[in-house]
Amino acid sequence: MSLTLILLSGQGRSGTTWLMSLLASDRRVAFDLVYPYEARFLTYIAQFARLFEKREFLDNLNPDFSRFDGFGVGGCLPASPAWKPADPLETRIPVPDSRQWFNQTWRIFADHLCRSRPGTEFYAEKALVWVPDMVREFFPTRTIYLFRDPRDVYISANAFMKKKDYYGFMRRPEDSDLDHARSVCASFVGYATNYLADRGRDDCLLVRYEDLVGDTKAALAALEAAMGLVLDGGAGAEHFGSHGTAASLALTEERWRREGLPNGVEDLFERSAGAELARLGYPGALPAGRSAIPSVDFGLGGVDLGTVVTSPDGRFERSSDSHAGIRLSGSDFWMILPLEPFAADEVAEIWLCVKGGAGETCSVYWAGPGESPGEDRAIHLFYQPSRHWQIIRFRVGAHPAWRGEIRVVRLDVFNSGRGGWLEGHGEIQWVRLVG
């Protein structure tokens, strides 16, 4: 098998669909040419590889499921399965790890593709943010990070939902404009953080939607040179009428300036993602009199790690200029965030940027005047240790006990509900309090 993977990682339906159409204009590139190009065979195989490594997943399969064309999964795996004592090792047969599952399964798929379609040299796919780190270890891979100004993504998504009369694009029927904006913003920050970590790699390329619109010829030349492709700049235009919501392609850029954003949304993007907007070349100046949101930066020049109060189940290590490491030595590592007291109604969510680690839980606890952090003032979220940066969102504003003045915020990362000794190494970049 000689097949190079092209992973398109980023936000924006119009941009990703357009770029996939451009990739398809080189006949050596294979993927399902069914609009909007979202048959994610690689992602499906990678996800099943991850699941088959987990005993919890295997235990939730229904062996009595009688249909031959079903998988026997009765819904999603519980986010945090109840803990039970580990079975003696001799009672369980060894199971291949996710890397073995993925390596062999994808080889079968790719070999079949190359035999069925002679001349195929590349396979392209719209990839979720975690996929590149998993697959490029095994196979030649090129990752295209595609970005569009998230404020335009927000405008476009809501216009498309209105046009098609349905909810999607991270928006639920009960969401307010600000709720939806936080979801779009968090997704943008997640992709941007992973791109910024990867941008020094020679197998990664940045493509901005605005550059495709503004100078398609130059953008395609850079893409062709980096990928070894021959592309047709006219490809994809036929789909604009079905998914476009602006009068013309030129008017899809900086829609948020011309059309305006709902009250508070522009401020949210600029205060919560200003650093990422600036590093990707987007305007993100804060309005006069407004400051960035309260945050804790664990990179060099941020918080003094030696002054952060922690539990004895781990310790900080300096990993790089951009983040800190946490060396775990127990199942309950926590830290008290060095924050000034603040009003609960000013903060709707707490965002945590982490990767690696161990365990299966990240938690936040808080306390007001005269209180101590406790289970009645806590949120626990399932955590899957990863090789990519994750944005963990604690929606504290929806918790009934999130009220009044908040004086203490305790963050528990890479914890295990199983108790006992836990070893591992995690990395933390920052914590942000999002309004």
Buried (B, 14 or more C-beta within 10 A) or exposed (E): EEBBBBBBBBBBBBBBBBBBBBBBBBEBBBBEEEBBBBEBBBBEBBBBBBBBBBEEBEEBBEEEEEEEEEEEEEEEBEEBBEEEEEEEEEEEEEEEEBBEBBBEBBBEBBEEBBEEEEEBBBBBBBBBBBBBBBBBEBBEBBBBBBBBBBBBBBBBBBBBBEEEEEEEBBBEEEBEBBBBBBBBBBBBBBBBBBBBBBEEEEBBBBBBBBBBBEEBEEBBEBBBEBBEBEBEBEBBEEBBEEBBBBEEBEBBBBBBBEEEBBEEBBBBBBBBBBBBBEBBEBEBEEEEEEEEBBBBBBBEEBBEBEEBEBBEBBBBEEBEEBBBBBEBBBBBBBBBBEBEEBEBEEBBBBBBBBBBBBBBBBBBBBBBEEBEBEEEBBBBBEBEBBEBBBBBBBBBBEBEBBEEEBBBBBBBBBBBBBEEEBEBBBBBBBBBBBB
